[in-house]
Amino acid sequence: MTQYGKVYLVGSGPGDPELMTLKARRLIDSVDVVVYDQLPGKAIIDSIPAGTEKIDAGKYAGDHTLVQNEINALIIGKAKEGKSVVRLKGGDPYMFGRGGEEAQELIKAGIEFEVVPGITSAIAVPAYAGIPITHRDHASMVTFVTGHEDPTKEESALDWEILAGFEGTLVIFMGVRMLERNVSELMKYGKDPMTPVALIERGTRPDQRVTVGVLGNIAALARERGVKAPAITVIGDVVKLQAELGEQIIPDPE
């Protein structure tokens, strides 16, 4: 009987290499194959050992090198060759990272796997930008939302009416392309156009950039500044703290 290799679904954290877990670092340094996309960031990707087989699985906005079914087949195929595989994901593999889908496919294929959690960008990126996502004076609740749903869905699973009435912090992943639609939906259902909003590009990395506005003007500001993915959107009163706390963490690059 052929001995299959093991697959590790590894979260690399939000981008700063020092925010990777010790376990993630050990596995990256020891496996036969690393399958990655762009979200871990250049510094982490460049740190993969020279002797390791590195495979770029793509997942760039609107330009996927491999589609998800191909990625599933790739990691299963490498494991069936008897190789140990790290499937490297930005943030945490189970936080809008499709890690759960890949785990299901590995089970179907009879491949042993292990999940290695990572620090999610939903918390770390706002923190580096000077925005605590909860604060006793501003927000006691937080919700995480994908800003880019599966395009094959017949209808959105997001209830914008409920989200518009949510009084805590909203953190939206992967929402740059759909920013105008997302903020329009929130305002349509009664969210105050003066609600503070921050867009944080390339969070926790040396070239991090923060754009602060309000719900009513953030789409226009994003166009003016050429905001691009990867970026996290934070909506809520906690954004007001960025002016006080942000400079102490990462100076404004401009």
C-alpha positions as CSV (number, residue, x, y, z in Angstrom):
1,M,0.0,0.0,0.0
2,T,1.3,3.4,-1.0
3,Q,2.1,5.7,2.0
4,Y,0.5,9.0,1.5
5,G,2.1,12.2,2.7
6,K,0.4,14.6,5.2
7,V,-1.1,18.0,4.4
8,Y,-0.9,20.9,6.7
9,L,-3.4,23.8,6.3
10,V,-1.3,26.6,7.7
11,G,-2.2,30.1,8.5
12,S,0.7,32.5,8.0
13,G,-0.8,35.4,9.9
14,P,-1.5,38.9,8.5
15,G,1.8,39.5,6.7
16,D,4.4,40.5,9.2
17,P,6.8,37.4,9.3
18,E,7.2,37.8,13.1
19,L,3.5,37.2,13.5
20,M,3.7,33.7,12.2
21,T,3.4,30.9,14.8
22,L,6.4,28.9,15.7
23,K,4.6,25.8,14.4
24,A,3.9,27.4,11.0
25,R,7.6,28.4,10.7
26,R,8.8,24.9,11.6
27,L,6.5,23.2,9.1
28,I,7.4,25.6,6.3
29,D,11.0,24.8,6.9
30,S,10.6,21.0,7.0
31,V,8.0,19.9,4.4
32,D,8.6,18.8,0.8
33,V,6.1,21.1,-0.9
34,V,4.6,24.5,-0.1
35,V,1.5,25.6,-2.1
36,Y,0.9,29.3,-1.5
37,D,-1.0,32.3,-2.9
38,Q,-0.2,36.0,-2.6
39,L,-1.8,36.8,0.8
40,P,1.1,35.6,3.0
41,G,3.2,38.4,1.4
42,K,6.6,38.5,-0.3
43,A,8.7,38.3,2.9
44,I,7.1,35.1,4.0
45,I,7.1,33.5,0.6
46,D,10.7,34.4,0.1
47,S,11.6,32.7,3.4
48,I,10.5,29.3,2.1
49,P,13.7,27.2,1.9
50,A,15.4,27.0,-1.5
51,G,15.2,23.2,-1.6
52,T,11.5,23.1,-1.1
53,E,9.1,22.7,-4.0
54,K,7.2,26.0,-4.2
55,I,3.9,26.2,-6.1
56,D,2.1,29.5,-6.7
57,A,-1.6,28.7,-6.5
58,G,-2.5,32.3,-7.5
59,K,-5.8,33.7,-6.1
60,Y,-5.1,37.2,-7.2
61,A,-8.1,39.4,-7.5
62,G,-9.8,38.6,-10.8
63,D,-6.8,36.6,-12.0
64,H,-6.5,33.1,-10.5
65,T,-3.5,31.0,-11.5
66,L,-5.4,28.0,-10.3
67,V,-9.1,27.7,-9.5
68,Q,-10.1,26.0,-6.2
69,N,-10.8,22.6,-7.7
70,E,-7.3,22.6,-9.3
71,I,-5.8,23.6,-5.9
72,N,-7.6,20.7,-4.2
73,A,-6.4,18.3,-6.9
74,L,-2.8,19.6,-6.6
75,I,-2.4,19.2,-2.8
76,I,-4.1,15.8,-2.9
77,G,-1.8,14.7,-5.8
78,K,1.3,15.8,-4.0
79,A,0.3,14.0,-0.9
80,K,-0.5,10.8,-2.9
81,E,3.1,11.0,-4.2
82,G,4.1,10.6,-0.6
83,K,5.2,14.2,0.0
84,S,4.5,16.3,3.0
85,V,2.6,19.5,1.9
86,V,2.0,22.9,3.5
87,R,-1.0,24.7,2.0
88,L,0.0,28.2,3.1
89,K,-2.7,30.7,3.6
90,G,-2.8,34.3,4.8
91,G,-4.3,35.0,8.2
92,D,-6.1,31.9,9.5
93,P,-7.0,29.0,7.2
94,Y,-10.6,28.8,8.5
95,M,-11.4,32.5,8.4
96,F,-12.7,33.1,4.9
97,G,-9.7,31.1,3.7
98,R,-11.5,28.1,2.2
99,G,-9.5,25.9,4.5
100,G,-12.7,24.1,5.5
101,E,-13.4,23.2,1.9
102,E,-9.9,21.9,1.4
103,A,-10.1,19.8,4.6
104,Q,-13.3,18.2,3.3
105,E,-11.7,17.3,0.0
106,L,-8.7,15.8,1.9
107,I,-11.0,13.6,4.0
108,K,-12.7,12.4,0.8
109,A,-9.4,11.5,-0.6
110,G,-8.2,9.7,2.5
111,I,-5.3,12.1,3.1
112,E,-4.2,12.9,6.7
113,F,-4.2,16.6,7.4
114,E,-3.7,19.0,10.3
115,V,-4.9,22.6,10.7
116,V,-2.4,25.1,12.0
117,P,-4.3,28.3,13.0
118,G,-2.9,31.7,12.2
119,I,-3.4,35.2,13.6
120,T,-6.4,36.5,11.6
121,S,-5.9,39.8,9.7
122,A,-9.4,40.8,11.0
123,I,-7.8,41.6,14.4
124,A,-4.1,42.1,13.7
125,V,-4.4,44.5,10.7
126,P,-6.7,47.0,12.5
127,A,-4.5,46.8,15.6
128,Y,-1.4,47.7,13.6
129,A,-3.3,50.6,12.1
130,G,-4.2,51.9,15.6
131,I,-7.8,50.6,15.6
132,P,-8.8,48.2,18.5
133,I,-11.8,46.4,17.1
134,T,-13.5,46.4,20.5
135,H,-13.2,49.2,23.1
136,R,-15.3,49.7,26.2
137,D,-16.3,53.2,25.2
138,H,-17.0,52.5,21.5
139,A,-17.8,48.8,20.7
140,S,-18.6,45.7,22.7
141,M,-19.5,43.6,19.6
142,V,-17.7,42.8,16.4
143,T,-18.7,40.8,13.3
144,F,-16.6,39.6,10.4
145,V,-18.0,39.7,6.9
146,T,-16.7,38.6,3.5
147,G,-16.8,41.4,1.0
148,H,-16.5,39.0,-2.0
149,E,-18.9,36.1,-1.9
150,D,-18.8,33.1,-4.2
151,P,-19.9,34.5,-7.6
152,T,-21.8,31.3,-8.4
153,K,-24.3,31.8,-5.6
154,E,-27.8,32.6,-6.8
155,E,-28.2,35.2,-4.0
156,S,-26.1,36.8,-1.4
157,A,-25.9,35.2,2.0
158,L,-25.2,38.6,3.6
159,D,-28.2,40.3,5.2
160,W,-27.3,44.0,4.7
161,E,-30.3,45.1,6.6
162,I,-29.2,43.3,9.8
163,L,-25.6,44.5,9.3
164,A,-26.8,48.1,8.9
165,G,-28.5,47.9,12.3
166,F,-25.5,46.3,14.0
167,E,-24.1,48.6,16.6
168,G,-20.7,47.0,16.9
169,T,-17.6,47.0,14.7
170,L,-17.9,45.6,11.1
171,V,-14.7,44.1,9.6
172,I,-15.0,43.3,5.9
173,F,-12.5,41.0,4.2
174,M,-11.6,41.2,0.5
175,G,-14.0,44.1,0.0
176,V,-12.1,46.5,-2.3
177,R,-13.7,45.6,-5.6
178,M,-17.2,45.7,-4.0
179,L,-16.6,48.6,-1.7
180,E,-19.1,50.9,-3.4
181,R,-21.8,48.3,-3.4
182,N,-21.2,47.3,0.2
183,V,-21.4,50.8,1.6
184,S,-24.4,51.6,-0.6
185,E,-26.2,48.6,0.9
186,L,-25.4,49.7,4.4
187,M,-26.7,53.2,3.8
188,K,-29.8,52.0,2.0
189,Y,-30.8,50.1,5.1
190,G,-30.2,53.1,7.4
191,K,-26.6,53.1,8.4
192,D,-25.5,56.6,9.2
193,P,-23.4,58.0,6.3
194,M,-21.2,59.7,8.9
195,T,-20.2,56.3,10.4
196,P,-16.3,56.2,10.5
197,V,-14.6,53.8,8.1
198,A,-11.0,52.8,7.6
199,L,-9.4,51.0,4.7
200,I,-6.1,49.3,5.6
201,E,-4.0,48.1,2.7
202,R,-1.2,45.6,3.1
203,G,-1.7,45.5,6.8
204,T,1.2,44.8,9.2
205,R,3.7,45.1,6.4
206,P,6.2,47.9,5.9
207,D,4.2,49.5,3.1
208,Q,0.9,49.4,5.1
209,R,-1.4,52.4,4.2
210,V,-4.5,53.6,6.0
211,T,-7.3,55.6,4.4
212,V,-9.9,57.0,6.9
213,G,-13.2,58.5,6.0
214,V,-16.9,58.0,6.6
215,L,-19.5,55.7,5.0
216,G,-20.7,58.4,2.7
217,N,-17.3,59.3,1.2
218,I,-15.0,56.2,1.6
219,A,-15.7,54.9,-1.9
220,A,-14.7,58.2,-3.4
221,L,-11.6,58.4,-1.2
222,A,-10.6,54.9,-2.2
223,R,-10.8,55.8,-5.9
224,E,-8.8,59.0,-5.4
225,R,-6.0,57.2,-3.5
226,G,-6.0,54.1,-5.7
227,V,-6.7,51.7,-2.9
228,K,-6.0,48.1,-3.9
229,A,-6.3,44.6,-2.5
230,P,-5.3,43.1,-0.1
231,A,-7.2,45.4,2.2
232,I,-9.4,45.2,5.3
233,T,-12.4,47.5,5.8
234,V,-13.3,48.5,9.4
235,I,-16.6,50.3,10.0
236,G,-17.7,51.7,13.3
237,D,-16.9,54.2,16.1
238,V,-13.6,52.4,17.0
239,V,-12.1,54.0,13.8
240,K,-12.2,57.3,15.6
241,L,-9.3,56.0,17.7
242,Q,-7.0,55.7,14.7
243,A,-6.0,59.4,14.9
244,E,-4.9,58.9,18.5
245,L,-3.4,55.4,18.3
246,G,-2.2,55.0,14.8
247,E,0.9,57.2,14.8
248,Q,2.2,55.3,17.8
249,I,2.2,52.0,15.8
250,I,3.0,52.7,12.2
251,P,3.7,56.3,11.0
252,D,1.7,57.5,8.0
253,P,3.9,56.7,5.0
254,E,2.8,59.9,3.3
